[in-house]
C-alpha cells in the first residue's frame, strides 16, 4: 500500500513541487513571462489534486475502519464467550479450539484482558466512523484520531504480548497440564497469538495512514509557502 502511494501519491507530487520551487530561482524566459494563465492553471490544478488526495485518504480510512470493526466484532463475540465459559462456568480450557486446559497461568485474567481491548477498540471505531461521515469532514481531526488510535493499539499489543508470553513460558518451563496433547498445546498458543498479530496489523496500517496524511499536509504547506514567496 505504501509503495503505491509513494510512487503516485503525495511524495511524488512533493518532489515535483520542490522541483518547481528550485526552478523558480532560474532566470525566466520570455515564454514564462507571457504565459501567466498557465501558471494560474497549475495552481488550481495543485489545489484540486490536494483536495482529491484528502478525499481519497478519508475514503480509504473509512473503508479500513469498517474492516477493522467487522474483525473486532468477531473477536469480541469469541473472547466474551470464553470469559463467560471461564468465569461463570468454571471451565479451564478453550473449547472452541479444542483445548481442555490452557497453559496460561491466570486464564480468567487473560480472557478478560483479551476481550476488553477488542471491546474498547470496537467502541472507538464506531465513534471514529461517525466523525468521518460528518459533512464536511475534518481532515486534521481525522489525523489526530488516528494518532491517538495508534498509541492505544501499542498498549493493546503490549497486553496481548504479556498474555502470549505467559502461555509460552509456562509451556516451556512450567508444568504442562495433565492430558494436554501437542495439538491442543499448539491451538492454545494460537489463541493467545491471534490478538497480538491483529493489533500489530492494525497499528501498522493506522501508522501508515497517519504518515501519508502528514505528507499531504506537507504538500499543502509547501504550496502556501510558494504562493507567498
C-alpha positions as a printed Julia matrix, in Angstrom:
229×3 Matrix{Float64}:
   0.0     0.0     0.0
   2.74    2.47    0.95
   4.83    1.75   -2.18
   1.9     2.56   -4.46
   1.23    5.79   -2.6
   4.89    6.76   -2.73
   5.09    6.27   -6.5
   1.96    8.16   -7.49
   0.74    9.94   -4.39
   1.77   12.84   -2.2
   5.51   12.01   -2.22
   5.69   12.14   -5.99
   3.77   15.42   -6.1
   6.01   16.81   -3.37
   9.09   16.04   -5.46
   7.54   17.76   -8.46
   6.57   20.75   -6.35
  10.1    21.01   -4.93
  11.45   20.86   -8.46
   9.16   23.73   -9.41
  10.38   25.7    -6.4
  14.02   25.18   -7.38
  13.35   26.22  -10.96
  11.85   29.47   -9.65
  15.38   30.69   -8.89
  16.36   30.47  -12.59
  16.01   33.44  -14.91
  12.55   33.27  -16.52
  12.31   33.11  -20.31
  10.05   35.32  -22.41
   7.6    32.43  -22.76
   7.42   32.13  -18.98
   6.74   35.83  -18.56
   3.98   35.83  -21.19
   2.3    32.61  -20.03
   0.69   33.86  -16.81
  -2.53   31.96  -17.48
  -0.76   28.59  -17.4
   0.79   29.45  -14.01
  -2.65   30.19  -12.58
  -3.97   26.93  -14.05
  -1.12   24.99  -12.42
  -2.02   26.44   -9.02
  -5.66   25.5    -9.47
  -4.63   22.01  -10.54
  -2.48   21.66   -7.43
  -5.37   22.65   -5.18
  -7.68   20.21   -6.97
  -5.08   17.45   -6.66
  -4.62   18.09   -2.93
  -8.38   18.03   -2.41
  -8.55   14.74   -4.32
  -5.76   13.25   -2.17
  -7.59   14.27    1.01
 -10.9    12.85   -0.21
  -9.29    9.57   -1.28
  -7.4     9.36    2.02
 -10.57    9.78    4.06
 -12.4     7.21    1.91
  -9.57    4.69    2.4
  -9.55    5.45    6.12
 -13.29    4.83    6.36
 -13.13    1.56    4.38
 -10.31    0.19    6.52
 -12.13    1.13    9.73
 -15.18   -0.83    8.55
 -12.97   -3.91    8.05
 -11.42   -3.37   11.49
 -14.89   -3.05   13.01
 -16.03   -6.33   11.47
 -12.96   -8.18   12.73
 -13.26   -6.62   16.18
 -16.92   -7.62   16.39
 -15.99  -11.26   15.73
 -13.19  -11.16   18.32
 -15.44   -9.5    20.92
 -18.0   -12.29   20.49
 -15.43  -15.11   20.74
 -13.47  -13.63   23.64
 -16.65  -12.73   25.56
 -17.9   -16.31   25.14
 -14.58  -17.5    26.54
 -14.85  -15.12   29.51
 -18.33  -16.48   30.24
 -17.07  -20.09   29.97
 -14.11  -19.48   32.3
 -15.54  -17.05   34.86
 -19.18  -18.14   35.14
 -18.95  -21.8    34.14
 -15.58  -22.53   35.76
 -14.1   -24.0    32.57
 -10.32  -24.38   32.48
  -9.92  -24.74   28.74
 -10.79  -23.15   25.43
 -13.47  -25.46   23.98
 -13.89  -23.58   20.7
 -10.33  -24.57   19.66
 -10.3   -27.95   21.38
  -8.06  -27.04   24.34
  -9.05  -28.86   27.54
  -6.78  -26.85   29.85
  -4.93  -23.69   28.84
  -1.3   -23.19   29.82
  -1.91  -19.53   30.7
  -1.12  -19.22   34.45
  -4.09  -16.87   35.06
  -6.63  -17.8    32.37
  -9.58  -15.74   33.66
  -7.45  -12.6    33.75
  -6.06  -13.43   30.33
  -9.5   -13.83   28.8
 -10.74  -10.57   30.31
  -7.67   -8.61   29.15
  -8.23  -10.05   25.67
 -11.94   -9.21   25.44
 -11.68   -5.72   26.97
  -9.24   -4.22   24.4
 -11.32   -5.54   21.5
 -14.49   -4.08   23.05
 -12.8    -0.71   23.62
 -11.42   -0.72   20.07
 -14.85   -1.53   18.67
 -16.43    1.38   20.56
 -13.69    3.76   19.37
 -14.18    2.65   15.75
 -17.91    3.4    15.97
 -17.05    6.89   17.2
 -14.38    7.37   14.52
 -16.68    6.28   11.69
 -19.36    8.64   12.91
 -16.88   11.53   12.81
 -15.6    10.53    9.36
 -19.15   10.75    8.0
 -19.59   14.35    9.09
 -20.12   16.89    6.31
 -17.74   18.49    5.67
 -15.12   16.06    7.05
 -12.35   17.45    9.24
  -9.04   16.2     7.81
  -6.9    17.41   10.71
  -9.25   15.84   13.26
  -9.03   12.52   11.4
  -5.23   12.61   11.69
  -5.44   13.35   15.42
  -7.86   10.47   15.97
  -5.62    8.07   14.05
  -2.58    9.22   16.03
  -4.42    8.53   19.29
  -5.61    5.17   17.92
  -2.04    4.16   17.04
  -0.92    4.91   20.6
  -3.82    2.92   22.04
  -3.01   -0.03   19.78
   0.56   -0.06   21.09
  -0.82   -0.58   24.62
  -3.08   -3.37   23.34
  -0.11   -5.04   21.65
   1.8    -4.95   24.94
  -1.1    -6.56   26.85
  -1.54   -9.27   24.2
   2.23   -9.91   24.22
   2.16  -10.44   28.0
  -0.65  -12.99   27.67
   1.16  -14.85   24.9
   4.49  -14.78   26.74
   2.92  -16.11   29.93
   1.48  -19.05   27.99
   4.74  -19.78   26.16
   6.88  -19.54   29.29
   4.66  -21.88   31.27
   4.65  -24.35   28.39
   8.43  -24.16   28.15
   9.47  -24.09   31.8
   6.34  -24.76   33.87
   4.15  -27.79   34.43
   2.17  -28.82   31.38
  -1.46  -29.54   32.34
  -2.27  -33.22   32.56
  -3.89  -34.65   29.44
  -2.73  -31.76   27.26
  -1.76  -33.02   23.79
   0.7   -31.47   21.34
  -2.14  -30.34   19.05
  -4.05  -28.77   21.95
  -0.87  -27.01   23.05
  -0.44  -25.57   19.56
  -4.03  -24.26   19.42
  -3.6   -22.83   22.91
  -0.66  -20.77   21.63
  -2.58  -19.76   18.51
  -5.47  -18.48   20.66
  -3.16  -16.14   22.57
  -1.1   -15.16   19.5
  -4.0   -14.04   17.29
  -4.87  -10.87   19.29
  -1.26   -9.67   19.24
  -0.99  -10.26   15.48
  -4.27   -8.47   14.8
  -3.38   -5.47   16.95
   0.04   -5.31   15.25
  -1.5    -5.26   11.76
  -3.99   -2.6    12.84
  -1.23   -0.48   14.38
   1.0    -0.64   11.28
  -1.9     0.21    8.94
  -3.06    3.16   11.04
   0.54    4.41   11.34
   0.89    4.32    7.54
  -2.36    6.27    7.13
  -1.02    8.92    9.51
   2.24    9.09    7.56
   0.51    9.56    4.19
  -1.9    12.13    5.63
   1.05   14.08    7.07
   2.7    14.13    3.63
  -0.46   15.6     2.12
  -0.44   18.33    4.76
   3.23   19.0     4.0
   2.27   19.47    0.35
  -0.43   21.95    1.29
   2.0    23.88    3.48
   4.59   23.93    0.7
   2.02   25.25   -1.74
   1.16   28.2     0.52
   4.85   28.84    1.1
   5.49   29.07   -2.64
   2.42   31.28   -3.1
   3.7    33.73   -0.5
   7.26   33.82   -1.88
